[in-house]
Amino acid sequence: MTSSITADQAGRLLSSFSSFLTVAIHSLLFHRALYPARSFLTTRAYTLPVHQSRHPGVCTWVTDAVAAVAAQIRSGAALAVVLAIHAPQSMTVLERWVFDLQSFPASWGDAVGDGGGGGGAPVVDALGVGPSAASGAAAAGGLADTSVEGEDEVNWADVNEGLRGALRRIAYAGEKSPPLPENCTFTLAVELRDESEAPIGHPQAWIPAQAKVSGVPGPRDMNTAPIRSVRAGPLFFECWLEKKTEAQESQDS
């Protein structure tokens, strides 16, 4: 992020990405059939029809987890965010939906977050998540009208359009991927930059994990399929799917 972006604009960009991530997680939970389809409602975000879980516990989990992720992004510690889907018994990772944030800024202006320093465990798993898909849609819809006047103001319409295109491709990839075994579970993970420490605090929102579970790049027995490179105003990130090879998936499921 360039120095021409104000702290206020940086905060809006982080809020925009957090809303996008919330909607994307709900979408993947639906399209990968991790919960029954009847437990979702249809709403709209970024002018697209999207699916949101109706279960209060799931919505709270997603809300808290995205908030925890946003804190790591705000501090400049996050290298990637991964939604990992696990086999029901072996807990083997079958799919990794990766949001590569290595091009995100190391500083978000005057925003306050959970700082990190020194070297440490590079990967942590989330126990909780952020705003619902409906609230994310409202936040996303309002961004286009809240630009700050200035010589280098952010084009919020471009931000929304970039996130809209990414969300559409993620939903398509989730819908077209082969069905998963029944009773799969999932985790949300953040891979940290080399110079960052795993967050420690009370309550503890993160659990340190081995890099082979959620590191970037993924394990050798995973096939990688690109989803989209996203330019959302000043932000740039990439999305891809890492999937267990069919033979290995059959063995682990």
N, C-alpha and C positions, 0 to 999 in steps of 0.2 A: 504494500500500500504506500502510495507516494505521500510526501509531506504536505501536498495540497489538500489532502483529505482531512477535514476537521475531526475532532474527537466526537462531536455530535453525529457526523456522517458515519464514522467508524462504528459507533453504537448502533445506528440504524442498519448498517450492513450486517453486523453480527446478529441483530434481531431478525433480519430477513433470512439469513442462512439458517438460524435456529428454527424458524417457522417452516422453512422448506424441509429441513431434516425431520421435523415432527410429522409432516404430511407424508414424506417418503417412507418413514417407518410404518405408519398405519397402513399405507398402501401395500408394502411388502408383507405385512402380517396377513392381509387379506388375500393377495394374489398367490402367496405360497401356502395358503390354507393352514396356517398355524393355529387359527381359531375357526370355529364354524362360521360359514358365510352369513347365517342368520343373526350373528352377534354384531354385525356391522351395519351402519347406515350410510346412505349416499348423500354427500354434501358437495360443495364446490370450493376449489382453491385454485388461484391463478387462472380463473375462468374455465377450469377443467372439472369434470365430475370425478370425485375422489371418494375413497372408502375410509370411514373412521369407525374404530371399535366403539360399541355402546357400553362396554363393561367399565364401570368406574375404576376398578383396580388396574385394568390395562391402561386406561387413560392416565391415571396417576403415575404409573410406572414410566410411561413414555414421557410425560411431563417432567418428572424428576430427573430422568436420564439425560434428556436433551439439555436441561439446565446445568447438569454436571459437566456435560460435554462442552457447553458454551463457556463455562468457567475456564476450562483448559485451553480453548481456542483464544479466549480473551487474554490469557497470560502468555500466549505465544508458545505454549508447550506442545500443542497437538500437531502430530504429523499426519495422522489418518484416523478416520472413524470407520468402524467395521461392525455391521450387523452379521453375526455368525449364527448359522442354523446347525443344530446338533442332532445326530441320530438318537432315537429314543432310549436305547439301552447302553450302547457303548459310549455315548456322548461324543463320538467322533464328529468333527466338523465336516458337514456335507456341502455347505455353501457359505461363501463370504461375500457380502455385498459391501464393496469398499468405496469410501469417499476419500480420495487422496488430497490432503490439504497442504502438501509441502510447499506450494506456491503462496500460501496465505502469509500475511505479515507476521513478523515476530513481535510487533508492537501495535497496540490498538489505541494509540493516543493516551488520553488521561483516564481511560476506562479502568476500573478497579477489578482485579480478579485474583484467583488463587495462584500466586507466583510459584515459579520453580527455578531451581538453579542447580549447578553441579551435575554430575553424571549419576545415573541410577537405573532402576528397572525400567525398560522402555515401553512396557505394555501393561495396561490395566483394564479390567472388566467392570462394567457398570452394573449396579444392582437396581438402579432406579432411573426415570426420564422426564419432558417439557410440555408446552401448550398443546391442546388438542388440535386435531385437524381443522375443526371449525374455527377456533381462535386463530390458528395459523393462517387460515384463508383470509380472515378479517385483517390480520396484520399485513399480509402480503398485498391485499387489495388496497390498503391505505397508503402504501409506500409511494406510489406514483404521484400522490398529491402532496407529499410532505418534503419535497426537496428544499434545501437551504440555498438562498440566493448567494451567488458568489461567482468568481471568475471560473473556478474549476468545480462547479457543483456536480454531484453525481446524477446521472440520468437514471432515475428510478424505474422508468418504463423499460429500459434496457436490462436492468437488474431483474425485474419481474419476468421479462421475456426469456432471459437465460435460464432462470430457475424453472419456469413453466416447461421449457423444452426438455430439461433434465428430468423433471417429474414424469413427463409423458413417456420418455424412453425407459425409465426405471419401471413404470407400471407395465409397459409392453414386455420388457424382459422378464418380469416376474410372472406375467400371465402366460407367456409362451414357453417358459422353462418346464421340463418334465416334472410330473408330480413327485412330491417328497413322500417318504414313508409316513404312515400315520403316527401321531403322538410325538412328533419332533418338538424340540424346544429351541430356545434362542438366547443369545446374550448380546449386549452392546459393548464394544470395546473401543478404547482409544490407544493408538500407538503414539508414544511421546518422542519428541526430538532428542537427539543424543545428549544434549546439554541439560535436559530437564529431569527433574526428580519426580517419582511417583507421588501423587498427592496423598498426604496423611493428615487426618483431622478427625474430629468427632462431631456429628456422626460420620462414620466411614462410608463414603459413597462408592469407593473403588476397591477392588481386590487385585493385587499384583498377579500377573499371569505370565506364563512362558511365551516367548516370542513366537514359537511355532504355532500357537493357537490363533493369534491375531496379528502377527507381524506383517510387514510389507517388505518384499513380496511374499506371497503365500508359499505353502509347502509344495514340494515337487510333484506330488500326486494330485495336484489340482490343475484343471484346465481353466485358462483365463479368457474371458470374453469381454472386450471393451463395450461400454454402454454409451458414454458421452463425455466429451471434454466441454466444460462449461465456462463461458465467459459471462459473468454477471456484473456488469459495470467494472469497478476496479478489481473485483475478485476473480480468481481463476482456480478451478479445481477439476479433477477428473473422477469419473465413476466407472467401475468395472465389476464384473462378477467372476469369482473364482469358485469352480465347482469340482467336486470329487469326481474322478473318473468313474465310469459306469461299473466296471468290474469291482473296484474298491468300494463303491457305494453299496453294491449288493452284498458284499462281504461284511460291511460294518453295520448295515441297517437291521 
